[in-house]
C-alpha cells in the first residue's frame, strides 16, 4: 500500500507536468544513492522506456572499487536496466581533486561541490544527447528542490530560480536534453522508507565532500524550520510553483536567457561554466 502511494505520486507528477510519455526514451541519472535508484526502479515498474546513466567524479583513485558504482551495477543487472558509465578521469583526464588543483594553480579557487555539479551536468547532457535520449530524469526530491529554491532566494539569483521546477531549463534547444524530476513531490523520508523496504543496495550517507557547501548550510536551516513546521518544504514548493510561470515569462520577455556558444546549455556568459573549466584543464 505504501509502495503504491509513492508510485502513484510519481505517475501523477509525470502526467500532470507532461514530463515524458511511454514513447520517450528516458535516461535516469543514477548515482548509486537511494533517490535515483528508487526513481529507476519505479519508472521501470510503471513501464517507461528507461536506461541508466552515471557520471563518476573519480574521487577514489581506483574507480572500480567505488561502492556506489558496484551497488548500481548490481541493481541495474537485477532490474534489467542497461547502465552507461562515464567518469571525469576518462572524459577530462583528471579526477575531481586533480581538476580542483589545476584550477587553483591558475588562480581559481572553486569548491569541489561546485566543480562536480557543473561538470556532471555537462557530461550528462553531452552523453544523453549522444545516446539519443528524449529526456534525462534526475532523482531530485521535494526537499532538494526546496533547498534550491531557498538557496537561490537567499542569493537573489532569480535567473537560477527560473530554471528550477519539475522540468529544468527555460527554452527548448536542440542541443539540450531536457532534465525532468519525477520525484518532485516525494519527501525524502518517503524515499528512504521505500528504498529500505525494497532493500535496494544503496548508500544512505550524503557525499562527505558536500559538508561545507552553502547548500548544506541551507539544508540544515530548513531541517530546523521543519522541526517547528513539518510542512515547511512543501509550502516552499507550493509557493514557488505558483510564481514560477511568471518568473519564466519575465525572463523570456526580457530576452535575458542566453546559451553557451560551445555546448548551448543556458548560460549568463558567452561560454558556460563547464566549457570554461574544460578549456582551462586541457
Ligand atoms: Zn558550454
Boltz pocket constraint, residues with backbone or C-beta under 6 A from the ligand:
constraints:
  - pocket:
      binder: B
      contacts: [[A, 260], [A, 261], [A, 262], [A, 263], [A, 264], [A, 265], [A, 271], [A, 272], [A, 273], [A, 274], [A, 275], [A, 276]]
      max_distance: 6.0
